[in-house]
Amino acid sequence: MKTVFLLFDSLNRHFLQNAETLGIPTPNFDRLTARSVSFTNHFVGSMPCMPARRDIMTGRLNFLHRGWGPLEPFDNAFPAILNSHGIHTHLSTDHYHYFEEGGATYHTQYSSFEFFRGQERDPWKADVSPDMEKIRQTHHRMHLQSFDAFAPRLAYVTNRAQVTDDTQFPSVQCFQAGLDFLETNHAADNWFLQIETFDPHEPFHAPDAFRRLFNSPYDGPILEWPKYGPVNETDDEIAELRANYAALLCLCDAQLGRVLDAFDQYGLWDNTALVVTTDHGFLLGEHDYWGKGQMPLYKEIAHIPLYMHHPDTADRNGGTCDALTQNIDLMPTFLQFHDAAVPPHVDGVSLLDALKNGNARDIAIYGYWGSGVNATDGQYSYFWYPENDRDAPLYQYTLMPTNMASFFDPGDLAQATLVNEFSFTNGTPVLKVPLTRKDANILANIEAPSQLFDIQADPLQTRPLNDTERQGWFQTHILTQLRANEAPAELYARFARSAQT
């Protein structure tokens, strides 16, 4: 058996599903739809990038126990399991977060890997004495907002200058490496190929050929990186940012098309599974927000696309599956593809089983560490932000005390204790690390009320429902899920205290 897994980043399902209406040509996603089963109720689990990848790798939710961080020593990662079963796993990626403190244990799970530099703030090329006046003239002030401090966006400006033709875009190089793998290994058996690109994550820099497809009234310096938070740009600036995202989506579509062409060329449809999804979506002005992390998990972020082709279910291609699924379901799916047993403490359900049985779960919970808990049953979605969130203690449970690109604060580590409270650590004690500075956890400071939506009747989530009975149903089932996922005692208590009586 062979598997190709395509993982995009920040793929907005609303844009993709409404591409024709929005005037975005996505012929290859249309091709994929015809050659696969589309899962219509697929949702995120843990947010954002690396927490989502830990979900995908391990089949368990990350966000209840810690924030952004590496794989843990007790984690069962699917590439390592496949390796132990004689399946060669290969990763081709331009996702630079794998090579920071908070992601450094992921790529090493694969038998082999390739990394392509230059996305976003990847510390790749050095310009020690940049021409700041020129940069201020050529880039929108939004791109310059941090230059006078740590200047993290200066790396983006430096990296962007290295891309002088279409073949040098990191995502194009990433997909080319995946295609090279297929050229070399298509006739072999027992391999797993993951092609993972940072696109269409911001900044929305796409080749001119795709950008020219979209008109924008904006006339100013480069503007392709929105600032997370409320929309306060002019109409022209909003149009420019959305046009740049659409262009980058077209680039993603073109790269997908190259993989589909390879499936046609090598006859892979008969003996190779293909799974395509994203880690999460992205708000592009919907609900008057940009980005993720500083707002509730609306559908544009949480409801994500998923396509699956498997030779054994080829008769279902072109159809849909309405089962409620999440990214934690990918891990057991990949293991089932290759006849590898699913280890204990995996909460995901194989997509093959969901396709056969018509459902994977009755409720899905998802969220950010230290913030509210969100849930859906496929018909309704509920954001639960307990009123006592502000005063509740926050702890991370880990043996890998790193954040996105730094180690834990020594002041927090000085107050850590060693505990053995969770069965999924297989008897391994972990550090219980308090967050002593609440302002350090931006995600815990989301200002939002608890809200209920009928996402079938109100897919844009503009009309909150006043239905205390259904809110109570969700609260009861969320608490059940917290228990089932061994949520820390203080987290469970915080929500239990807030539940309707």
N, C-alpha and C positions, 0 to 999 in steps of 0.2 A: 504494500500500500504506500502511496505517496500523497503528500499534502502540501498545498501552497496556502499560506495565510498572509493576506494583505491587511495591514493595519495603518489607517490614516489617523491624523490627529486633528481634533476640532472640526469634524465634518458635520455641518449643520443640516440635519435631516429636512428641515423646512425648505431650505434652499434647494436641496437635492430633489425632494419629492415634488417641488413646484418649479423645477428648472424650466419647463416649457413655458409656463405662465410668466416667469421672470425673464424670459429671453436668454437663458443660459443653455448653450448646446452641450448636452452630455450624452452623446450617442453610445459611448462605451458602457456607461452605467445602464443604459437601455439594453444593450447586448447582454450584460451581466444578468439583468432582471429576467431575460428570456431563457438563460442557461442555468438558473439557480432558483431556489426557493427564497422568497423575501419574507423575513420575520417582521410582522407588523407591530408587535408589542415588545420590542427589545429596549431595555433600559440600562443605564449605568448602574454601578454599585458604589465604589468609593471614588472620591474626587480629590484632586484632578489627576494630572498625568501619571506620576509614579504610583500613587495609591491605586489607580485604575489598572496599572500593569501588574501590580502584586495580586490584585483580584484575578486577572487573566491567567497569571502564572500558576496560582495556587488553588483556585476554585473556592476561595474564602473571601469574606469581606474584610478589608483592611481598616475602614474608617472608624470602627468602634473602639479600636485599641491604640491606634497611633496615627500620626499624620504622615506627611511625605517622608519616605525613607527607603532603605534597601530591603532586599529579601533578608529574612531572618535565618539563623542556623537550623531551626527546626522546620522551616518551610519545605513542602514538597512541591518543587517546581516542575511543570510538565516537560520542559526540554531535557532536564536531567533524568527524569523517569524514562523518557523515550530513548535517551542515550543508553541507559542500562538495559534496554530491550533490543539493542542492536540497530536502532534507528538513528541515522545521521541527521542532526539538526543544524541548520545553518541560518544565521541572522545577517541580513543586509539592511543597514539602517543609517539614517542621517539624524537620528534623535539624540542630541548631545547630552540630554539629562542622564543617559546611561553612564556617562563618564564624569559625573560629579559625585560628591560625597553621598548624596541621597539616592543614587541609583547604581552604584558601582558593583553590585553583586548580581545584576540581572544578565548582562551579556555573556558572562562567564559560564552560564548554565548551558550554553549551546556548544555543540561539537566544534564549530568554527563560526567566525563572525567577521564582518567588514563594516567599517565606519567611515562615513563621508562628512567632511567638515563644512562649517559655514552657516548653519542655520541660526537665526535669531542672535542671541548673545554668546554663542559658542566662542570661547577665548582662543581663537585660531591664529589670525594674522596680527602682527604688531605694527602700529603706527605710533611711535613714541611721541612725536611732535606733530599732531594733526593740524591742518589748516582750519581752525575753528571758525574763522570768518566765512570761509567758503562753505563749510558745513551748515552754518546758520542760514546762509543764503539758499542752499539747495534742499534743505530738509525743513519740514514744518516744525513749528515750535513744540508741538506735542512730542516729537522725536527727541527733543533736546531737554526735556524737563528734568533729567537727572544728571546732566553733564557736569554741573558745577559741584556735585557731591562725589559719589563713587563712580559716576559715568558708566553705568552698565550698558547703556544703549550705544555708546561709542563703538563697542565691539560689533554691533549690527551694522553701523555705517562702514566700518572698516571691512567687514566680511562682504558686504554688498558690493563694494568696489572691485572685489575679485572676480565677480561674475560678469564676464565680458561677452559670452555667447550662450546660447540656449543649452548646450551640452554641459556647461559648468554649473548649472543649478544643482544644488545638493540632491534634491529628489530625483532628478533625471539620472544622476550618477548612481544613486541608490537602486533605482529600478534596473538600470543597465547591468549592475552587478548581479541582481537577481536573475535577469535574463541570461547572463553568462553562466550562472549556475545551472539553469535549465538546459542550455545548449550542451553543457558538458555531461549532465547527469540524467537527462530525460529518459534514457533507455534503462537506467538502473532502477532498482527497487529499494524500498525501505529508507526513505528520506522525508524530512520535514523542512520546508523552506519558508522562512518568515521574511517578507519584504515590508519594512516599516518606515514610513516617511513622516517627518514633522509637518508636512503640508496637509491641509490648508491652514495650519496654525499661523497666527500673526507673527511677524509682519507680512503683509499680503503682497509679496514681491513676485510677480509672474513675468514670463517672457513677453516682449512687446507684441508678438503675434496674437497672443491671447488677450492682452490688455486692450488692443485696438478693436476688439469685438464689442466693447461696451463704451457708450458715451457718458460723459459726466460734465456738468457745467463748471466744475471746479477749475480754476486757473491759478495755480500757486505752486509752491515747492512740494517735493515728494511727501505724500501723505498716505501711508500704508500700515500704520501701527496705531490702532486706537488705544486710548487710555481706559483701563478697566474702571467701570463705575457708571454713573448716570450720563445720559447723552446731553451734552451741552454745546455741541458743534453746530455750525450753520448748516442749512439744508444742502448747500453745495459740498461741504466737507463730508456730510453723511453720505451723499451720493457717491463721492470719490472713494470712500472707504468700502462701501458695499460693492462698487464696481471692481475694485482691486481684489476683494474676496472672490467675486464671481470669476475673475480671470484666473485666480489661483485654483479654483475648483475645476476650471477647464483644463488646467495643466494636470491636475490629478486624474481627470477623466482620460486624458491622452495617455498617461502612464499606465492606467488600468488597461487601456486598449492594447498596449504592447504585450501585456501578460496574456490577454485573451487571444491575441494573435499567436502567441507561442503555444497556447493550449490547442489551437487549431492546427498549427504547423506540425506539432509533435504527436498529435492524437492523444492528448492527455485527458480528454473528457471521459474516456472509457476506464481509466485506471488511477485517476488522481482526484482528490478532494480539493475544493477551492472554497475558502471562507474569507469574506471581506467585511470589515466593520471599522469602527473608530473607538477611541477611548471615551470621548464625550463630545457634545456639541459646543455651540458658541452663540452668544447673543450678539446680533448685528443691528442693534437699535430696537429690536422688539422689546416691549415692556419698558422702553426708554432706558435701556442699559446696553453697555458694551461688555463683552467678555464673559467671565465666570468668576466665582469666588466671592463676590461682594454683593450678591443678590440671591434670592431664593432659586432653587433648581427648577426653573421653568422647563417646559417640554423641549424648547430649542436647545437646552443643554442636556437634559436627562433622557429624552426619547431619541434613540440613535438608530441608524440604519444597520442592518445585518443581512447578508446574503450567504447562502450555503449551497454549493453543488457537491453531491456525492454520487459516485457511479451507481450505488445501490438504490438511490431515490431519484434517479434521473427522470422517471415518469412523472415526478411532481414538479419538474422544472417549469418555470413560467408562472407558477402558482404562489400562494402565500401560506404562511403558518401564523395563526393568531395566538399561539401559546405565549404566555407571559414569561419572558426570558431576560437574562442579565448577562453581563460579561463574565461573571463567575462560572457560567455554563460552558465557556470555551475550553477550559482545562479538561474536564471529563470527556468532552466531545473529542478532543484531539487524542486522548488516551484510547477511547473506544475505536476511533479510526484505525489505530495501530495495534489493537488487541492487547493493550496494556491495562492491568488492573488499576482501578481507582483506589488510592490509599484512603485510610480513615480521615475523618474530620474535613472532608470535602463537602461543601454545601451546594455546589453547582450540580446541574442535571444535564446529561448529554442532550445536545440538540437533536440527535437522531431519535432519541427516546421521546423528546417533546414533539417531534414531527409525527411520530407514530401514535403517541397517546393523546395528543391534542392539548396537553397542558403541562407545564413544568412546575408551577406553583400558583397558589391563590393570591399571594401578595408579595411584592418586591419592595425592600427597603433600600435606601441609598442616601448618600450625603457626604459631608466634609467632617473630618475629625474636629470635635470641639464645638460643633454648630448644632443646628436642628437635625431631626430625622425626617426624611421624606418617604412617602410610600405611594404605591399605586396597585390597583387590582386590574388595571387595563381599562376600566370604565371611569374610575375617579382617580384623582391624585390629591394627596394631603400633605401640606407642609406643617410640621409640628415644631414650634419654637416655645419651649416651656418658659413661663414668665420668670422662673427663678434661675434662668440661664446665667445671668450676670454674676451671681454670687456663688455659683457652684464651683467646686474644685475641679481642675483639669489635670489628668495624668496621662502620660504616654507609657505604654508597656512594650519594652524592646530590649534586645541585646545589641542593637546596632544604633547607638545614640548619635545619629546625624540627621540634619534637616536637608533641605533642597541642595544647598551648596556650602554647608558649614556643619561643624559639630554642635552638639547641644551646648547651651550656655553652662559654664562651669558652676554658676550659682544654682541652677536647677539640679545638676548632677550631684552637687554636694548634699542635697536633701533626698536623693534617691534611696530607695530600699529594694531589697531583693525579695521577690514574692513568687509563689508557685500556685497560681489560682486558676489556670486554664488547662483543660485537657488537651487542646490542640498543640501545646508546646511539648507534648510527649514526655512529661516529667522534668523538663528543663525550666529552671527558675529564670525569671526575667526581671529587669529593672523596672520599678514603678517610679517614674520621674515626674515630679510636679512641674507645672508651668507657673512660675512665680510671678511673671509679668504678663498680665492679661493682654496688654497692648501688643505683645509679640505674636499673638494668635489672631491675625486679621479675620480669619474665617469665623471665629467665635463672636465677632462683633457685628455680625449681620443684623441689621435692624429690620425685622419683618414680623408681621403677625402670623399666627397659625391660620391657614386658609385651606378650604376644600373646593375642588373644581370637578365638574363633569367634563372630562377631556374628550369624550365622544361628541357631546352636544356643543361643547365650547372648547374646541381644540387650541384656540389661541389664549385660553385661560385669562379672559377679561372679565368674567362674571363670577366672583366667589359665591359659593352657596352658603346659606344659613340653615344647616341641617345638623342639629346637635346629635341626632340619633346615629347618623352615618359617621360623624366625627368620632363619636364614642366607639363605633365599630372599628374604625381605623386605629384609635388609641389602644384598644384591647389587643388587636392583632399586631401592632407594632411592639407592644410589650412582650407578646409571645415570641416574636422574632428576636427581640433583644435577649431573652432568656435562651432561645435556641442557639444563638450565635455567641453565647457566653460573654455578653457585654459586661464590662467592669461594674462592680456593685454600685459605685457612686454614680455611674451613668444611668444605670437602670433606676436607681432611687430618684434621680432628678426628674425623669419622665413619669415615674409612678406617682410622685407627689403632685404632678401637674395634670394627671388624668381626671376626666370628668367623673363625678360621683353620682 
